């Protein structure tokens, strides 16, 4: 199971100026993604600091957490209308093919078995259901900074402004391979967070131009990514076409005029 300090470390880091800026981008983009996903049942796994389902209009929405400390963070937040559940993410208390949408905000990075957790999501999703995954991109300035800080912490004290989540970032390409193996089809993907993880809010504002430049010139090097995938089931048939009456073929009569003309031309006086 993921270390308790790791899962607590991410919310604490999100209180920093860099973390709050990144959280704002994730919330805005998740609102755009889930607003047009329809159905009846939606589930968010982990990270109650973000309300991934607030723009979704499904009648039944839940927020599931593994750590009781995460559930405590939900108290007093009126914006979170989902019902809180305590469960293991690799053993969800839902029937197979019962959910229309599952959102994983940095969930796989702290899961004890991320591949098993993703397989469990595939189990509970209905055919044509959607999964939205948010994760840190290890191939970014933030990812390089984190790896450098891990090395420095062996020799020096920790820096408060570094990305210290304690999780294991899952690469974008590796995630796509996992989704493909589980019969998911990636519909959309986007990167964000191109400003370096500086500690000063003033410098974050000054470097805001890098967001627009990065989105245009080096999009795959954003600090985080948001991936939307749909569950495909092979061999499915549309119910509306089953049992549809088939029209019987109508025999076509031979043209009489053409038959008489052929008989006349083949008579004894034909030249």
ChimeraX attribute file (.defattr): number of C-alpha atoms within 10 A of each C-alpha:
attribute: neighborCount
match mode: 1-to-1
recipient: residues
	/A:1	9
	/A:2	15
	/A:3	13
	/A:4	12
	/A:5	11
	/A:6	16
	/A:7	23
	/A:8	16
	/A:9	16
	/A:10	20
	/A:11	19
	/A:12	12
	/A:13	18
	/A:14	19
	/A:15	12
	/A:16	20
	/A:17	18
	/A:18	22
	/A:19	21
	/A:20	15
	/A:21	18
	/A:22	19
	/A:23	17
	/A:24	13
	/A:25	14
	/A:26	24
	/A:27	19
	/A:28	12
	/A:29	15
	/A:30	24
	/A:31	16
	/A:32	13
	/A:33	19
	/A:34	24
	/A:35	14
	/A:36	11
	/A:37	17
	/A:38	16
	/A:39	15
	/A:40	14
	/A:41	18
	/A:42	28
	/A:43	22
	/A:44	26
	/A:45	25
	/A:46	28
	/A:47	24
	/A:48	22
	/A:49	18
	/A:50	19
	/A:51	21
	/A:52	28
	/A:53	26
	/A:54	18
	/A:55	17
	/A:56	20
	/A:57	17
	/A:58	18
	/A:59	10
	/A:60	14
	/A:61	22
	/A:62	18
	/A:63	25
	/A:64	22
	/A:65	21
	/A:66	19
	/A:67	16
	/A:68	11
	/A:69	12
	/A:70	20
	/A:71	19
	/A:72	11
	/A:73	13
	/A:74	20
	/A:75	10
	/A:76	8
	/A:77	11
	/A:78	7
	/A:79	10
	/A:80	20
	/A:81	15
	/A:82	18
	/A:83	11
	/A:84	20
	/A:85	18
	/A:86	16
	/A:87	15
	/A:88	17
	/A:89	23
	/A:90	17
	/A:91	12
	/A:92	18
	/A:93	12
	/A:94	13
	/A:95	11
	/A:96	14
	/A:97	15
	/A:98	16
	/A:99	24
	/A:100	23
	/A:101	28
	/A:102	26
	/A:103	24
	/A:104	22
	/A:105	25
	/A:106	23
	/A:107	22
	/A:108	25
	/A:109	22
	/A:110	21
	/A:111	23
	/A:112	15
	/A:113	14
	/A:114	17
	/A:115	16
	/A:116	15
	/A:117	19
	/A:118	22
	/A:119	16
	/A:120	17
	/A:121	29
	/A:122	25
	/A:123	19
	/A:124	20
	/A:125	24
	/A:126	21
	/A:127	18
	/A:128	16
	/A:129	23
	/A:130	28
	/A:131	26
	/A:132	22
	/A:133	21
	/A:134	23
	/A:135	24
	/A:136	26
	/A:137	24
	/A:138	21
	/A:139	17
	/A:140	20
	/A:141	17
	/A:142	24
	/A:143	20
	/A:144	15
	/A:145	17
	/A:146	19
	/A:147	13
	/A:148	12
	/A:149	19
	/A:150	17
	/A:151	11
	/A:152	13
	/A:153	11
	/A:154	9
	/A:155	9
	/A:156	10
	/A:157	9
	/A:158	13
	/A:159	12
	/A:160	10
	/A:161	15
	/A:162	20
	/A:163	24
	/A:164	20
	/A:165	21
	/A:166	19
	/A:167	20
	/A:168	16
	/A:169	18
	/A:170	18
	/A:171	14
	/A:172	20
	/A:173	9
	/A:174	10
	/A:175	17
	/A:176	16
	/A:177	11
	/A:178	14
	/A:179	21
	/A:180	15
	/A:181	11
	/A:182	17
	/A:183	15
	/A:184	22
	/A:185	17
	/A:186	17
	/A:187	10
	/A:188	12
	/A:189	14
	/A:190	15
	/A:191	23
	/A:192	23
	/A:193	29
	/A:194	26
	/A:195	25
	/A:196	19
	/A:197	24
	/A:198	18
	/A:199	16
	/A:200	13
	/A:201	14
	/A:202	10
	/A:203	13
	/A:204	18
	/A:205	11
	/A:206	11
	/A:207	14
	/A:208	14
	/A:209	12
	/A:210	16
	/A:211	16
	/A:212	14
	/A:213	13
	/A:214	18
	/A:215	17
	/A:216	10
	/A:217	10
	/A:218	12
	/A:219	19
	/A:220	19
	/A:221	21
	/A:222	25
	/A:223	24
	/A:224	26
	/A:225	22
	/A:226	23
	/A:227	21
	/A:228	19
	/A:229	21
	/A:230	23
	/A:231	23
	/A:232	18
	/A:233	12
	/A:234	8
	/A:235	5
	/A:236	8
	/A:237	9
	/A:238	6
	/A:239	8
	/A:240	7
	/A:241	8
	/A:242	8
	/A:243	7
	/A:244	8
	/A:245	7
	/A:246	6
	/A:247	6
	/A:248	6
	/A:249	6
	/A:250	6
	/A:251	6
	/A:252	6
	/A:253	6
	/A:254	8
	/A:255	8
	/A:256	8
	/A:257	8
	/A:258	9
	/A:259	10
	/A:260	10
	/A:261	10
	/A:262	10
	/A:263	9
	/A:264	11
	/A:265	11
	/A:266	10
	/A:267	9
	/A:268	7
	/A:269	7
	/A:270	7
	/A:271	6
